Amino acid sequence: MDLENIIRNRRSIRRYLSDDIDAETIGRLIECGRLCQSAKNRQPWKIMVLKGETKNQIADIMLTCYKPSFNDRANSAAASAAVIKNAPLLFLIFQEVDEAWQTSDLVSIGAMIEHICLEAVHLGLGSLWIRDTVYTEAKIAQAVGYPDLRLISAIAIGKPAETP
């Protein structure tokens, strides 16, 4: 598939088949992210790959802010948590805190995430860029052993079970 078709076929996928994603495919996704341009070539991202119960624990942490009819944020986080539990693979995207580089690092990380999402399409996978981790980012970072890093986002990845 050529780049234009990959871009045109990229969709936010919220339902996945249970098929496992092999290590080689995970490596290809990460390598495409790593090849992304970044401000001053800082490559300010750190990617953690989660599967199984560890991945589901992230969703459970996100659900701690959910209360029925509480608010739109909590409801959005609950919907994203359901996607995470359904997806076979979750990337957590972290950044070292450096206020002097905050804006350029965030733009660089956004571009890196898009590279991963486009490579997912190229590999026949689907992805969802998740920002709802923001409501519980400190709890998630603590739970996975990186309390000094800032959790920027997450990406759910798997074989699509829908074609929106």
Protein Blocks (a to p, Z undefined) as FASTA:
>chain_A
ZZklmmmmpccdfbdcfbdcdfklmmmmmmmmmmpccehhlopaccdddehjllmmmmmm
mmmmgcehkbmmlmmmmmmmmmmmmpmbdcdddddddfklmmmmmmmmmmmmmmmmmmmm
mnopacdddfklmmmmmmmmmmnopakbccfbdcdddddfbdZZ
